[in-house]
Amino acid sequence: PAPMYIPAPFRESDRATLYDFMVAHPLAVLVTAAGPVDAPYATHLPLHLDREGGRLQGHVARANPHVQWLPAAGASVPGLVVFSGVDHYVTPTWYASKQESGRVVPTWNYIAVHVQGAVTRHDDVAWLEAHLAQLTDVHEATQAHPWAMHDAPREYLDAQMRGIVGVSVRIDALEGKYKMSQNRPDADINGVVQGLARLATPAAVATAAEMARRKPAR
């Protein structure tokens, strides 16, 4: 399995749920071994999920040293991709059990999804252009007047593409950690949800909503 510590109450194994999270939070961290001593090297990049093919697709700057440690099509190296989002600090003052025993401490609620799989570099221009068009179309879909690649001059696009290389990650292992206070008593969960709601920040509201969805049925 992908290397992540997940206590049983926080484990999420449903592939569709994890895929939806990856699509909603596409900025990820790609980690592979690099250099003669195999030290970990990380690159932050937006990734497009190919659900049917079971792969993630992205691109990195050709000037990024990470590129030299990624083999071209036909070969691969093991890699880890980390997606994260929906998180917030939890103060023990929100716990009902603070008043009862005082035996409480702060924590942090969060969601993380890990992908482990074979990482391959793509220098093929056709692959790269198809990937960029797909990635652009997905993220421009919310705009009133979506930008498309053909809006830019061809020679400009060609020059830009020469400065990047494509990357794909085969999804060999997938797991999610949804740490949303499921291990706490119902009264503590309700107290945290109410405390986050009072803060009313986007991060607090999103975390409260996820906690409410994840509240165990007892």
Backbone as a chain_set.jsonl record, in Angstrom:
{"seq": "PAPMYIPAPFRESDRATLYDFMVAHPLAVLVTAAGPVDAPYATHLPLHLDREGGRLQGHVARANPHVQWLPAAGASVPGLVVFSGVDHYVTPTWYASKQESGRVVPTWNYIAVHVQGAVTRHDDVAWLEAHLAQLTDVHEATQAHPWAMHDAPREYLDAQMRGIVGVSVRIDALEGKYKMSQNRPDADINGVVQGLARLATPAAVATAAEMARRKPAR", "coords": {"N": [[0.827, -1.209, 0.0], [0.268, 2.362, -0.447], [2.524, 4.485, 1.293], [1.3, 5.489, 4.178], [0.262, 6.425, 7.395], [-2.691, 5.365, 8.734], [-5.12, 5.393, 10.976], [-7.852, 3.195, 11.736], [-10.496, 4.514, 11.999], [-10.243, 6.662, 10.281], [-9.788, 5.842, 7.729], [-10.255, 5.812, 4.225], [-11.351, 4.057, 1.509], [-12.78, 3.929, -0.803], [-12.68, 4.08, -4.211], [-13.931, 5.829, -6.068], [-14.664, 7.994, -4.425], [-12.134, 8.895, -3.606], [-11.017, 9.535, -6.071], [-12.718, 11.643, -6.814], [-11.977, 13.514, -4.905], [-9.311, 14.032, -5.648], [-9.701, 15.219, -8.132], [-11.029, 17.519, -7.347], [-9.051, 18.787, -5.891], [-6.545, 19.438, -7.429], [-3.852, 20.268, -7.33], [-0.883, 18.848, -6.598], [1.773, 16.972, -4.936], [4.575, 15.572, -6.287], [6.742, 12.982, -5.631], [9.863, 11.518, -6.021], [12.753, 9.339, -6.073], [15.987, 10.803, -6.367], [19.128, 11.675, -7.839], [22.493, 10.487, -7.154], [22.472, 9.357, -4.616], [19.916, 8.646, -4.197], [18.129, 10.453, -2.943], [15.032, 11.869, -1.75], [13.031, 13.793, -3.997], [10.956, 16.535, -4.603], [8.193, 17.842, -6.429], [5.807, 20.343, -7.001], [2.741, 20.289, -8.643], [-0.053, 20.706, -10.906], [-2.337, 18.077, -11.516], [-3.919, 16.002, -13.908], [-6.59, 13.754, -13.822], [-6.938, 10.678, -15.322], [-9.485, 8.792, -15.385], [-10.449, 6.415, -16.584], [-8.124, 5.267, -17.615], [-6.631, 4.972, -15.349], [-4.569, 6.701, -14.487], [-2.439, 9.515, -13.681], [-1.797, 12.696, -15.054], [0.544, 15.179, -15.944], [2.744, 18.058, -16.081], [6.087, 19.373, -16.072], [8.567, 21.922, -15.54], [11.166, 22.027, -17.916], [13.598, 22.894, -17.015], [13.626, 22.132, -14.406], [15.407, 20.294, -12.041], [14.385, 17.83, -11.362], [13.55, 16.557, -13.662], [15.691, 15.227, -14.924], [15.892, 12.877, -13.542], [13.752, 11.401, -14.189], [12.7, 8.792, -16.138], [12.392, 8.372, -19.723], [9.563, 7.657, -21.946], [8.63, 4.257, -21.936], [10.167, 3.394, -19.906], [10.3, 3.563, -16.289], [10.065, 5.003, -12.958], [9.59, 4.357, -9.456], [7.113, 6.248, -7.722], [5.617, 8.706, -5.519], [2.598, 10.363, -5.026], [1.05, 13.103, -3.539], [-1.973, 14.339, -2.492], [-3.809, 16.973, -0.991], [-6.066, 18.734, 1.221], [-8.91, 20.609, 2.53], [-8.719, 21.306, 5.544], [-8.13, 22.046, 9.037], [-7.251, 23.665, 12.091], [-7.988, 22.384, 15.344], [-9.24, 23.396, 18.3], [-9.086, 22.406, 21.726], [-10.956, 23.629, 23.301], [-13.384, 23.487, 22.099], [-14.365, 20.995, 22.587], [-16.801, 19.037, 24.226], [-16.018, 17.294, 26.205], [-13.953, 18.58, 27.442], [-14.95, 20.084, 29.508], [-15.784, 18.08, 31.135], [-13.653, 16.338, 31.894], [-11.237, 17.51, 31.292], [-9.199, 16.247, 30.001], [-7.988, 16.651, 27.305], [-6.506, 17.623, 24.179], [-5.093, 19.859, 21.68], [-5.656, 19.391, 18.113], [-5.374, 18.561, 14.582], [-7.522, 18.59, 11.938], [-7.886, 16.961, 8.793], [-7.677, 16.14, 5.244], [-6.066, 13.742, 3.266], [-4.768, 12.279, 0.329], [-3.061, 9.592, -1.036], [-1.113, 8.486, -3.756], [0.563, 5.808, -5.175], [2.877, 4.805, -7.592], [4.107, 3.922, -10.923], [6.243, 6.209, -12.472], [6.562, 8.133, -15.369], [8.29, 9.93, -17.869], [7.376, 12.201, -20.495], [8.347, 13.176, -23.581], [7.287, 13.514, -26.009], [5.812, 15.582, -28.361], [3.176, 15.575, -29.315], [1.827, 14.105, -27.341], [2.187, 15.828, -25.174], [0.906, 18.195, -26.036], [-1.749, 17.33, -26.302], [-2.286, 16.678, -23.64], [-2.01, 19.228, -22.394], [-4.083, 20.662, -23.627], [-6.301, 19.267, -22.68], [-6.035, 19.599, -19.874], [-6.24, 22.384, -19.715], [-8.83, 22.835, -20.753], [-10.416, 21.642, -18.776], [-9.951, 23.255, -16.493], [-10.584, 25.789, -17.372], [-13.248, 25.682, -17.713], [-14.955, 26.86, -15.897], [-14.97, 29.509, -16.443], [-16.412, 32.517, -17.763], [-15.736, 33.231, -20.342], [-14.012, 31.032, -21.682], [-10.515, 30.405, -21.949], [-8.641, 29.092, -24.639], [-6.173, 26.907, -26.056], [-5.674, 27.524, -28.736], [-6.061, 30.214, -28.779], [-3.721, 31.548, -28.401], [-0.769, 32.59, -30.216], [0.624, 30.267, -32.588], [3.425, 29.91, -32.778], [4.243, 30.924, -30.359], [3.077, 29.127, -28.533], [4.469, 26.8, -29.263], [7.048, 27.495, -28.465], [6.691, 27.749, -25.727], [6.016, 25.107, -25.055], [8.378, 23.82, -25.547], [9.733, 24.311, -23.286], [8.864, 22.628, -21.297], [8.175, 19.331, -19.947], [6.257, 16.314, -20.252], [4.559, 14.355, -17.73], [3.575, 11.248, -16.415], [1.726, 9.23, -14.123], [1.179, 6.032, -13.142], [-1.552, 4.647, -11.465], [-0.974, 2.652, -9.034], [-1.327, 2.048, -6.343], [-3.641, 3.271, -3.994], [-4.882, 5.359, -1.505], [-6.77, 6.894, 1.143], [-6.844, 9.343, 3.744], [-9.075, 10.522, 5.942], [-9.244, 12.485, 8.286], [-11.331, 13.418, 10.532], [-12.21, 13.807, 13.176], [-13.55, 11.441, 13.806], [-12.968, 9.631, 15.768], [-13.706, 10.719, 18.148], [-16.08, 11.355, 20.853], [-19.626, 11.804, 20.175], [-20.586, 14.263, 21.182], [-18.276, 15.805, 21.311], [-17.585, 15.943, 18.599], [-19.789, 17.364, 17.618], [-19.38, 19.756, 18.99], [-16.997, 20.699, 17.841], [-17.788, 21.04, 15.162], [-19.67, 23.071, 15.502], [-18.013, 25.077, 16.552], [-16.268, 25.551, 14.4], [-18.122, 26.437, 12.533], [-18.847, 28.868, 13.658], [-16.542, 30.337, 13.23], [-16.587, 30.75, 10.485], [-14.912, 31.025, 8.254], [-13.725, 30.208, 4.91], [-12.133, 27.814, 4.985], [-12.796, 26.792, 7.512], [-15.57, 26.395, 7.279], [-15.661, 24.488, 5.202], [-14.323, 22.344, 6.428], [-16.009, 21.832, 8.617], [-18.313, 20.998, 7.253], [-17.403, 18.641, 6.057], [-16.796, 17.156, 8.341], [-19.362, 16.835, 9.396], [-20.469, 15.213, 7.416], [-18.916, 12.975, 7.752], [-19.438, 12.051, 10.271], [-19.665, 9.42, 12.552], [-22.142, 6.797, 12.517], [-23.695, 5.858, 15.309]], "CA": [[0.0, 0.0, 0.0], [0.983, 3.639, -0.398], [3.014, 4.626, 2.678], [0.677, 6.51, 5.009], [-0.325, 5.915, 8.631], [-4.118, 5.667, 8.743], [-5.948, 4.668, 11.95], [-9.067, 2.656, 11.118], [-11.645, 5.42, 11.849], [-9.989, 7.697, 9.29], [-9.457, 5.248, 6.424], [-11.213, 5.869, 3.116], [-10.849, 3.173, 0.459], [-13.641, 3.97, -1.985], [-11.913, 4.697, -5.299], [-14.67, 6.958, -6.639], [-14.547, 9.098, -3.469], [-10.769, 9.399, -3.664], [-10.861, 10.179, -7.376], [-13.414, 12.931, -6.77], [-11.159, 14.44, -4.115], [-8.148, 14.397, -6.452], [-10.171, 16.149, -9.16], [-11.376, 18.78, -6.679], [-7.825, 19.367, -5.333], [-5.583, 18.897, -8.4], [-2.453, 20.625, -7.082], [-0.33, 17.743, -5.82], [3.223, 16.897, -4.783], [5.159, 14.355, -6.845], [8.009, 12.681, -4.972], [10.6, 10.346, -6.49], [14.161, 9.364, -5.696], [16.791, 11.551, -7.333], [20.544, 11.813, -7.526], [23.245, 9.238, -6.933], [22.19, 8.777, -3.291], [18.477, 8.377, -4.157], [17.432, 11.337, -2.008], [13.711, 12.239, -2.274], [12.92, 15.095, -4.654], [9.525, 16.834, -4.699], [7.732, 18.895, -7.328], [4.387, 20.668, -6.907], [2.205, 20.442, -9.996], [-1.442, 20.284, -11.072], [-2.42, 16.793, -12.212], [-5.211, 15.628, -14.488], [-6.896, 12.35, -13.582], [-7.527, 9.848, -16.366], [-10.192, 7.777, -14.603], [-10.53, 5.144, -17.3], [-6.785, 4.713, -17.762], [-5.994, 4.795, -14.051], [-3.297, 7.434, -14.502], [-2.386, 10.957, -13.481], [-0.984, 13.316, -16.096], [0.938, 16.546, -15.645], [3.948, 18.53, -16.775], [7.023, 20.121, -15.233], [9.524, 22.74, -16.295], [12.345, 21.28, -18.367], [14.736, 23.344, -16.219], [13.529, 21.519, -13.084], [16.339, 19.16, -11.934], [13.634, 16.587, -11.228], [13.375, 15.953, -14.977], [16.781, 14.325, -15.293], [15.757, 11.614, -12.82], [12.534, 10.749, -14.668], [13.014, 8.133, -17.407], [11.498, 8.635, -20.845], [8.549, 6.642, -22.225], [9.209, 2.928, -22.08], [10.771, 3.075, -18.612], [9.617, 4.285, -15.212], [10.615, 4.92, -11.609], [8.506, 4.435, -8.473], [6.868, 7.587, -7.207], [4.516, 8.955, -4.587], [1.883, 11.615, -5.262], [0.28, 13.48, -2.354], [-3.025, 15.351, -2.627], [-4.32, 17.368, 0.321], [-7.025, 19.841, 1.219], [-9.934, 20.587, 3.579], [-8.048, 21.095, 6.828], [-8.289, 23.137, 10.001], [-6.855, 23.481, 13.491], [-9.095, 22.103, 16.258], [-8.921, 23.747, 19.676], [-9.809, 21.57, 22.692], [-12.048, 24.366, 23.948], [-14.644, 23.122, 21.439], [-14.797, 19.661, 23.031], [-17.647, 18.944, 25.423], [-15.288, 16.532, 27.223], [-13.031, 19.461, 28.181], [-15.631, 20.466, 30.74], [-16.014, 16.89, 31.953], [-12.436, 15.749, 32.462], [-10.048, 18.317, 30.989], [-8.186, 15.394, 29.37], [-8.078, 16.896, 25.864], [-5.398, 18.397, 23.616], [-5.397, 20.32, 20.318], [-5.331, 18.506, 16.986], [-5.596, 19.166, 13.267], [-8.319, 17.739, 11.054], [-7.432, 17.145, 7.408], [-7.834, 15.052, 4.278], [-4.901, 13.506, 2.413], [-4.873, 11.114, -0.547], [-1.754, 9.198, -1.556], [-1.029, 7.589, -4.906], [1.879, 5.247, -5.41], [2.871, 4.161, -8.896], [5.224, 4.098, -11.856], [6.312, 7.564, -13.032], [7.212, 8.165, -16.677], [8.429, 11.237, -18.512], [6.916, 12.219, -21.887], [8.921, 14.257, -24.39], [6.557, 13.558, -27.27], [5.071, 16.844, -28.47], [1.75, 15.29, -29.479], [1.315, 13.746, -26.009], [2.199, 17.02, -24.339], [-0.119, 19.135, -26.481], [-3.056, 16.771, -25.947], [-2.421, 16.835, -22.192], [-2.217, 20.637, -22.065], [-5.419, 21.047, -24.075], [-7.252, 18.651, -21.757], [-5.903, 20.267, -18.578], [-6.761, 23.736, -19.867], [-10.281, 22.788, -20.918], [-11.018, 21.316, -17.471], [-9.871, 24.356, -15.528], [-11.204, 26.978, -17.946], [-14.691, 25.449, -17.863], [-15.719, 27.722, -14.987], [-14.872, 30.903, -16.883], [-17.465, 32.986, -18.663], [-15.155, 33.184, -21.685], [-12.856, 30.149, -21.489], [-9.331, 30.505, -22.797], [-8.256, 27.845, -25.296], [-4.794, 26.974, -26.526], [-5.587, 28.17, -30.059], [-6.139, 31.668, -28.621], [-2.35, 32.082, -28.427], [-0.079, 32.325, -31.489], [1.213, 28.933, -32.656], [4.861, 29.933, -32.489], [4.386, 31.153, -28.924], [2.782, 27.854, -27.877], [5.575, 25.88, -29.519], [8.18, 27.901, -27.627], [6.35, 27.414, -24.347], [6.06, 23.661, -24.877], [9.767, 23.368, -25.521], [10.253, 24.534, -21.945], [8.273, 21.707, -20.329], [8.064, 17.92, -20.325], [5.091, 15.674, -19.671], [4.769, 13.353, -16.686], [2.403, 10.443, -16.095], [1.875, 8.345, -12.967], [0.212, 4.936, -13.115], [-2.093, 4.508, -10.117], [-0.812, 1.269, -8.591], [-1.88, 1.968, -4.993], [-4.407, 4.486, -3.717], [-5.571, 5.348, -0.214], [-7.099, 8.209, 1.66], [-6.988, 9.564, 5.188], [-10.054, 11.575, 6.202], [-9.183, 12.659, 9.74], [-12.373, 14.388, 10.821], [-12.67, 13.611, 14.562], [-14.44, 10.289, 13.934], [-12.607, 8.874, 16.974], [-14.167, 11.449, 19.324], [-17.51, 11.195, 21.175], [-20.521, 12.638, 19.372], [-20.675, 15.623, 21.731], [-17.058, 16.514, 20.911], [-17.703, 16.228, 17.167], [-20.758, 18.456, 17.469], [-18.761, 20.986, 19.479], [-16.038, 21.172, 16.845], [-18.557, 21.52, 14.011], [-20.246, 24.37, 15.87], [-16.924, 26.038, 16.677], [-15.821, 25.893, 13.047], [-19.185, 27.224, 11.899], [-18.782, 30.237, 14.19], [-15.417, 31.037, 12.585], [-17.183, 31.155, 9.199], [-13.948, 31.185, 7.163], [-13.91, 29.121, 3.929], [-11.507, 26.575, 5.451], [-13.575, 26.284, 8.643], [-16.869, 25.925, 6.775], [-15.43, 23.245, 4.46], [-13.99, 21.285, 7.379], [-17.227, 21.515, 9.367], [-19.207, 20.234, 6.381], [-16.839, 17.297, 5.906], [-16.985, 16.483, 9.627], [-20.779, 16.447, 9.499], [-20.672, 14.068, 6.513], [-18.134, 11.821, 8.229], [-19.79, 11.695, 11.649], [-20.044, 7.991, 12.604], [-23.487, 6.425, 12.982], [-23.507, 5.007, 16.49]], "C": [[0.858, 1.255, 0.0], [1.327, 3.954, 1.047], [2.377, 5.786, 3.445], [0.066, 5.83, 6.231], [-1.783, 6.333, 8.682], [-4.814, 4.822, 9.812], [-7.292, 4.304, 11.319], [-10.217, 3.663, 10.994], [-11.485, 6.436, 10.717], [-9.782, 7.149, 7.884], [-10.608, 5.392, 5.44], [-10.633, 5.076, 1.952], [-11.677, 3.209, -0.814], [-12.958, 4.754, -3.106], [-12.624, 5.911, -5.881], [-14.568, 8.185, -5.737], [-13.162, 9.724, -3.545], [-10.499, 10.094, -4.995], [-11.518, 11.556, -7.381], [-12.603, 13.964, -5.99], [-9.961, 14.922, -4.917], [-8.522, 15.403, -7.542], [-10.464, 17.52, -8.552], [-10.157, 19.506, -6.127], [-6.638, 18.928, -6.19], [-4.125, 19.261, -8.149], [-1.856, 19.615, -6.114], [1.179, 17.885, -5.687], [3.682, 15.541, -5.31], [6.533, 14.154, -6.222], [8.604, 11.42, -5.584], [12.024, 10.44, -5.944], [14.951, 10.08, -6.781], [18.24, 11.582, -6.879], [21.211, 10.478, -7.233], [22.977, 8.59, -5.58], [20.692, 8.516, -3.11], [17.748, 9.203, -3.098], [16.057, 11.693, -2.581], [13.721, 13.633, -2.867], [11.436, 15.342, -4.907], [9.258, 17.982, -5.658], [6.237, 19.09, -7.132], [3.858, 20.917, -8.319], [0.732, 20.053, -10.028], [-1.476, 19.002, -11.899], [-3.839, 16.556, -12.713], [-5.412, 14.134, -14.293], [-7.557, 11.723, -14.805], [-8.192, 8.67, -15.654], [-10.174, 6.415, -15.288], [-9.154, 4.478, -17.39], [-6.07, 4.472, -16.451], [-4.645, 5.477, -13.964], [-3.509, 8.905, -14.153], [-1.452, 11.529, -14.538], [-0.696, 14.765, -15.737], [2.142, 16.956, -16.469], [4.792, 19.341, -15.809], [7.967, 20.915, -16.122], [10.733, 21.893, -16.683], [13.576, 21.665, -17.55], [14.734, 22.76, -14.812], [14.489, 20.324, -13.009], [15.645, 17.812, -11.795], [13.57, 15.814, -12.548], [14.454, 14.928, -15.291], [16.689, 12.974, -14.599], [14.475, 10.882, -13.191], [12.823, 10.113, -16.021], [11.972, 8.421, -18.475], [10.543, 7.467, -21.049], [9.214, 5.302, -22.51], [9.885, 2.457, -20.804], [10.045, 3.882, -17.549], [10.408, 4.155, -13.921], [9.442, 4.959, -10.638], [8.349, 5.854, -7.952], [5.691, 7.621, -6.253], [3.918, 10.311, -4.916], [0.987, 11.887, -4.061], [-0.698, 14.597, -2.715], [-3.511, 15.704, -1.223], [-5.273, 18.539, 0.183], [-8.069, 19.605, 2.289], [-9.265, 20.278, 4.918], [-8.264, 22.294, 7.74], [-7.776, 22.717, 11.371], [-8.101, 23.273, 14.353], [-8.633, 22.405, 17.684], [-9.699, 22.864, 20.642], [-10.93, 22.31, 23.408], [-13.398, 24.053, 23.311], [-15.187, 21.779, 21.916], [-15.693, 19.756, 24.267], [-16.896, 18.24, 26.544], [-14.26, 17.378, 27.959], [-13.656, 19.844, 29.521], [-15.771, 19.281, 31.693], [-14.751, 16.395, 32.642], [-11.198, 16.613, 32.28], [-8.972, 17.533, 30.259], [-8.317, 15.481, 27.844], [-6.88, 17.741, 25.434], [-5.794, 18.869, 22.215], [-5.074, 19.238, 19.286], [-5.572, 19.259, 15.687], [-6.4, 18.171, 12.448], [-7.931, 18.023, 9.61], [-7.785, 15.94, 6.555], [-6.551, 14.966, 3.461], [-5.144, 12.238, 1.605], [-3.499, 10.842, -1.128], [-1.913, 8.247, -2.736], [0.403, 7.102, -5.01], [1.857, 4.549, -6.76], [4.083, 4.502, -9.73], [5.145, 5.468, -12.524], [7.121, 7.542, -14.325], [7.227, 9.584, -17.223], [7.998, 11.133, -19.972], [7.497, 13.442, -22.601], [8.195, 14.427, -25.715], [5.657, 14.793, -27.322], [3.571, 16.604, -28.577], [1.119, 14.924, -28.139], [1.166, 14.993, -25.155], [1.088, 17.989, -24.737], [-1.514, 18.632, -26.132], [-3.316, 16.926, -24.452], [-2.738, 18.281, -21.828], [-3.614, 21.11, -22.467], [-6.479, 20.506, -23.114], [-7.24, 19.356, -20.407], [-6.506, 21.666, -18.628], [-8.283, 23.736, -19.958], [-10.987, 22.519, -19.59], [-11.058, 22.54, -16.571], [-10.416, 25.675, -16.07], [-12.719, 26.867, -18.014], [-15.535, 26.353, -16.978], [-15.734, 29.185, -15.423], [-16.007, 31.274, -17.841], [-17.006, 32.933, -20.117], [-13.883, 32.352, -21.616], [-11.733, 30.409, -22.491], [-9.029, 29.135, -23.381], [-6.862, 28.008, -25.873], [-4.674, 27.683, -27.864], [-5.759, 29.693, -29.978], [-4.755, 32.316, -28.689], [-1.702, 31.764, -29.775], [0.642, 30.977, -31.46], [2.685, 28.937, -32.283], [5.136, 30.163, -31.004], [4.138, 29.861, -28.152], [3.926, 26.865, -28.054], [6.773, 26.202, -28.636], [7.923, 27.545, -26.17], [6.463, 25.909, -24.09], [7.483, 23.114, -24.878], [10.378, 23.514, -24.13], [9.683, 23.602, -20.886], [8.345, 20.272, -20.852], [6.84, 17.335, -19.629], [5.477, 14.624, -18.64], [3.467, 12.571, -16.509], [2.732, 9.52, -14.93], [0.789, 7.285, -13.034], [-0.244, 4.731, -11.667], [-2.053, 3.034, -9.715], [-1.375, 1.047, -7.197], [-2.51, 3.315, -4.666], [-5.063, 4.358, -2.356], [-5.759, 6.764, 0.306], [-7.227, 8.224, 3.165], [-7.902, 10.771, 5.383], [-10.149, 11.724, 7.723], [-10.13, 13.786, 10.136], [-13.031, 14.134, 12.175], [-13.599, 12.416, 14.737], [-14.15, 9.465, 15.189], [-13.067, 9.559, 18.262], [-15.634, 11.132, 19.614], [-18.365, 12.151, 20.349], [-20.57, 14.082, 19.863], [-19.443, 16.445, 21.349], [-17.109, 16.879, 19.43], [-18.653, 17.39, 16.944], [-20.161, 19.783, 17.92], [-17.774, 21.562, 18.485], [-16.758, 21.733, 15.623], [-19.136, 22.903, 14.307], [-19.17, 25.445, 15.989], [-16.405, 26.485, 15.328], [-16.855, 26.765, 12.344], [-19.16, 28.663, 12.376], [-17.621, 31.024, 13.558], [-15.811, 31.559, 11.213], [-16.169, 31.467, 8.106], [-14.167, 30.05, 6.161], [-13.33, 27.794, 4.399], [-12.312, 25.953, 6.584], [-14.903, 25.706, 8.18], [-16.71, 24.59, 6.036], [-15.122, 22.087, 5.399], [-15.207, 20.871, 8.188], [-18.176, 20.663, 8.532], [-18.708, 18.8, 6.211], [-16.976, 16.505, 7.2], [-18.418, 15.998, 9.783], [-21.068, 15.234, 8.612], [-20.029, 12.804, 7.056], [-18.505, 11.372, 9.644], [-20.272, 10.254, 11.706], [-21.49, 7.809, 13.074], [-23.305, 5.449, 14.138], [-24.849, 4.559, 17.055]], "O": [[2.024, 1.224, 0.394], [0.514, 3.717, 1.94], [2.848, 6.921, 3.374], [-0.571, 4.783, 6.113], [-2.086, 7.526, 8.675], [-5.075, 3.642, 9.577], [-7.8, 5.031, 10.466], [-10.877, 3.673, 9.955], [-12.47, 7.006, 10.247], [-9.616, 7.923, 6.941], [-11.768, 5.135, 5.765], [-9.546, 5.388, 1.465], [-11.31, 2.58, -1.806], [-12.69, 5.947, -2.965], [-11.981, 6.923, -6.159], [-14.403, 9.301, -6.231], [-13.031, 10.948, -3.549], [-9.827, 11.125, -5.036], [-10.947, 12.521, -7.89], [-12.547, 15.136, -6.363], [-9.627, 16.106, -4.871], [-7.759, 16.322, -7.838], [-10.184, 18.552, -9.161], [-10.211, 20.717, -5.913], [-5.811, 18.136, -5.738], [-3.236, 18.618, -8.707], [-2.266, 19.531, -4.956], [1.784, 18.797, -6.249], [3.234, 14.496, -4.84], [7.385, 15.041, -6.276], [7.944, 10.384, -5.661], [12.442, 11.476, -5.426], [14.63, 9.981, -7.965], [18.536, 11.521, -5.686], [20.537, 9.459, -7.084], [23.227, 7.397, -5.41], [20.245, 8.202, -2.007], [16.846, 8.698, -2.43], [15.928, 11.808, -3.8], [14.337, 14.547, -2.319], [10.733, 14.447, -5.378], [9.999, 18.965, -5.696], [5.481, 18.119, -7.099], [4.456, 21.665, -9.092], [0.303, 19.178, -9.276], [-0.73, 18.862, -12.868], [-4.82, 16.867, -12.036], [-4.512, 13.34, -14.565], [-8.603, 12.183, -15.264], [-7.539, 7.67, -15.356], [-9.915, 5.392, -14.653], [-9.042, 3.259, -17.255], [-5.015, 3.839, -16.429], [-3.687, 4.912, -13.436], [-4.599, 9.455, -14.307], [-0.437, 10.919, -14.876], [-1.58, 15.491, -15.282], [2.511, 16.285, -17.433], [4.28, 19.921, -14.851], [8.139, 20.611, -17.302], [11.255, 21.132, -15.868], [14.497, 20.861, -17.403], [15.728, 22.875, -14.096], [14.392, 19.42, -13.839], [16.24, 16.772, -12.074], [13.538, 14.583, -12.558], [14.165, 13.876, -15.861], [17.342, 12.019, -15.023], [14.141, 9.864, -12.586], [13.161, 10.823, -16.968], [10.81, 8.684, -18.166], [10.683, 6.42, -20.416], [10.215, 5.221, -23.222], [10.147, 1.266, -20.635], [9.266, 4.78, -17.867], [11.299, 3.315, -13.801], [8.401, 5.534, -10.957], [9.332, 6.571, -7.765], [4.884, 6.694, -6.192], [4.642, 11.295, -5.066], [0.252, 11.005, -3.618], [-0.296, 15.663, -3.183], [-3.613, 14.83, -0.363], [-5.288, 19.239, -0.83], [-8.118, 18.533, 2.891], [-9.248, 19.132, 5.365], [-8.542, 23.403, 7.285], [-7.864, 21.549, 11.75], [-9.136, 23.899, 14.125], [-7.738, 21.741, 18.207], [-10.876, 22.595, 20.399], [-11.768, 21.683, 24.057], [-14.442, 24.32, 23.906], [-16.351, 21.463, 21.672], [-15.38, 20.464, 25.224], [-17.11, 18.55, 27.716], [-13.743, 16.953, 28.992], [-12.968, 19.918, 30.539], [-15.866, 19.459, 32.908], [-14.77, 16.071, 33.829], [-10.223, 16.473, 33.018], [-7.928, 18.093, 29.926], [-8.704, 14.517, 27.184], [-6.313, 18.484, 26.236], [-6.734, 18.334, 21.628], [-4.321, 18.301, 19.555], [-5.928, 20.437, 15.691], [-5.986, 17.023, 12.288], [-7.679, 19.169, 9.238], [-8.14, 14.875, 7.059], [-6.015, 15.982, 3.018], [-5.66, 11.248, 2.124], [-2.845, 11.746, -1.65], [-2.735, 7.331, -2.715], [1.345, 7.892, -4.942], [0.934, 3.788, -7.052], [4.961, 5.258, -9.315], [4.109, 5.842, -13.073], [8.226, 7.001, -14.369], [6.27, 10.339, -17.047], [8.221, 10.108, -20.617], [7.18, 14.584, -22.268], [8.459, 15.374, -26.457], [4.841, 15.014, -26.427], [2.78, 17.346, -27.995], [0.015, 15.37, -27.826], [0.145, 15.189, -24.496], [0.405, 18.541, -23.874], [-2.368, 19.413, -25.713], [-4.427, 17.262, -24.041], [-3.644, 18.532, -21.034], [-4.253, 21.867, -21.736], [-7.435, 21.203, -22.777], [-8.293, 19.676, -19.857], [-7.198, 22.085, -17.7], [-8.947, 24.546, -19.311], [-12.034, 23.102, -19.311], [-12.084, 22.83, -15.956], [-10.683, 26.59, -15.292], [-13.402, 27.84, -18.335], [-16.707, 26.589, -17.273], [-16.437, 30.004, -14.83], [-16.486, 30.448, -18.618], [-17.793, 32.628, -21.013], [-12.789, 32.905, -21.503], [-11.958, 30.601, -23.686], [-9.15, 28.124, -22.688], [-6.424, 29.125, -26.148], [-3.684, 28.372, -28.111], [-5.619, 30.386, -30.986], [-4.637, 33.501, -29.001], [-2.055, 30.769, -30.407], [1.204, 30.59, -30.435], [3.143, 28.06, -31.55], [6.123, 29.669, -30.458], [4.885, 29.529, -27.231], [4.309, 26.173, -27.11], [7.434, 25.301, -28.119], [8.825, 27.095, -25.463], [6.945, 25.487, -23.038], [7.757, 22.072, -24.283], [11.412, 22.915, -23.831], [9.98, 23.759, -19.702], [8.551, 20.038, -22.043], [6.437, 17.796, -18.561], [6.578, 14.076, -18.673], [2.387, 13.158, -16.46], [3.872, 9.084, -14.77], [-0.398, 7.61, -12.988], [0.581, 4.651, -10.756], [-2.97, 2.27, -10.014], [-1.856, -0.046, -6.899], [-1.976, 4.366, -5.019], [-5.729, 3.361, -2.077], [-5.022, 7.688, -0.039], [-7.661, 7.25, 3.781], [-7.547, 11.896, 5.034], [-11.035, 11.152, 8.358], [-9.771, 14.962, 10.079], [-14.251, 14.231, 12.31], [-14.359, 12.366, 15.704], [-14.996, 8.685, 15.626], [-12.841, 9.034, 19.353], [-16.358, 10.688, 18.722], [-17.882, 13.182, 19.881], [-20.593, 15.015, 19.06], [-19.552, 17.645, 21.093], [-16.726, 17.983, 19.045], [-18.356, 18.3, 16.17], [-20.407, 20.818, 17.301], [-17.713, 22.778, 18.301], [-16.379, 22.785, 15.108], [-19.095, 23.796, 13.46], [-19.38, 26.587, 15.579], [-16.131, 27.668, 15.127], [-16.505, 27.715, 11.644], [-19.42, 29.581, 11.599], [-17.718, 32.238, 13.378], [-15.427, 32.661, 10.82], [-16.52, 32.112, 7.118], [-14.741, 29.023, 6.524], [-13.964, 26.752, 4.232], [-12.496, 24.736, 6.624], [-15.313, 24.642, 8.642], [-17.515, 23.676, 6.215], [-15.604, 20.973, 5.193], [-15.418, 19.68, 8.422], [-18.775, 19.715, 9.041], [-19.5, 17.858, 6.219], [-17.245, 15.304, 7.161], [-18.659, 14.884, 10.248], [-21.816, 14.337, 9.002], [-20.531, 11.7, 6.848], [-17.936, 10.406, 10.153], [-21.2, 9.891, 10.982], [-21.989, 8.561, 13.911], [-22.813, 4.337, 13.947], [-24.889, 3.836, 18.05]]}, "num_chains": 1, "name": "protein.A"}
